[in-house]
Amino acid sequence: MKIVDVICSPGRTGFYFDDQRAIKGGAGHDGVFYTGEPVTEGFTAVRQAGESISVMLVLEDGQIAMGDCAAVQYSGAGGRDPLFLARDFIPIIDKYIKPELVGKEANDFRGLCKMMEAIQVEGKRLHTAIRYGVSQAILDAVAKATGRLMCEVVADEYGCTVSEAPIPIFTQSGDDRYDNSDKMIIKGAQVLPHALINNIDSKLGRNGEKLLEYVAWLSNRIQTKRVDPSYSPILHIDVYGTIGAAFGNNNYKEMADYLAKLEEAAKPFHLRIEGPMDCDCDRETQVEALAGLTREMDERGINVELVADEWCNTLEDIKIFADRKAGHMVQIKTPDLGGINNTIEAVLYCKEKGIGAYQGGTCNETDRSAQVCVHCAMATQPVQILAKPGMGVDEGYMIVYNEMNRILAFRKARKQK
């Protein structure tokens, strides 16, 4: 079945674009706004509305396949592509991608993605957000054209098996790390709360005391408020490099000492720490530092999992972090990889190398991109999947949870016929 048209529409995401460099440099808060001047190219404010582009592929029988182009909250940081604005990139899709897709048979997800990923504009690859959204639409088109679920297309083309059980969902709190943790406990989220520890003075503490206090509070809160005594979520906290900034990026001993204290505070729950340091210079420095801390933790038997994030953006990056054991788990930040075919390959590569695969993303996505990502996760079976978009907990968790359970229910019902 052929693709007969490509239609784009501008959209909003579930969160915002934030200038990470300005925030790390001390930008203040005024309600939901950040104060101060932006420092990353393309930003007109430290925080501005997130934008997306919906890509609709019209099939010859009238069915419409959809995907959403979206970029991460911290666009332009850590080696990522620049700020993604719909007005700048819809013309690119219309001029360079539409002519390549119209008339093509929607029967080969990997082949169509390979063709799309090879398109260049002025000698450069398409923006990661474009490749992300168009590949989602391609997957949906192949699924609709062949009468399969999107997860089944992935499983068939990559030789994996669609999960018969839900993938654990990781919820993120944003700055409202106390009330939103309560929401997560009520919902029964399997992994929580992210917590957004992105400032030393206000959130970590100069000696780590503020985060230590929060982790102890969170552990106690779960134990006192859970309805089911068997509910035992994993605590996963993103510290945005603040531990390294406070103790020294290469000071593995003191960082490990502190992480051991966090481990004790988290008990009886298992703890993951994402982005313990951010070597804001290059990938090699980041890999070396994170691998060094990982070795220190393992040699001392400190049972805290380290999660790679910054400078681990592309499929190539992820393979390097996995090969060199830089972290116990890698966040596969789906929009940063471009086409979702790369997300699929990244999860499968991490599993092959024995490193945890966290199929993540960003709060700054859409309902549609989250739904398509669920299908990728159900086929590749990562350790966990991010609830997205937004930071309100309920909405993102609902979107991911419901799509996952639709897949399970539909496949179960079909088997029973």
Secondary structure, DSSP 4 states (H G I P E B T S, - for coil): -BEEEEEEEEEEEEEEEE-HHHHHTT--EETTEEPS---STT-SSSEEEEEEEEEEEEETTS-EEEEEE---TTTTSTT------HHHHHHHIIIIIHHHHTT-BS--HHHHHHHHHT-EETTEEPPHHHHHHHHHHHHHHHHHHHT--HHHHHHHHHT----SSPPPEE---TT-TTHHHHHHHHHT-SEEEE-----IIIII-TTSHHHHHHHHHHHHHHHHH-SSTT--PEEEEE-TTHHHHHH-TT-HHHHHHHHHHHHHHHTTS-EEEE-S---TT-HHHHHHHHHHHHHHHHHHT--EEEEE-TT--SHHHHHHHHHTT-SSEEEE-GGGGSSHHHHHHHHHHHHHHT-EEEE---TTS-HHHHHHHHHHHHHH--SEEE--SSSSSHHHHHHHHHHHHHHHHHHHHHHH-
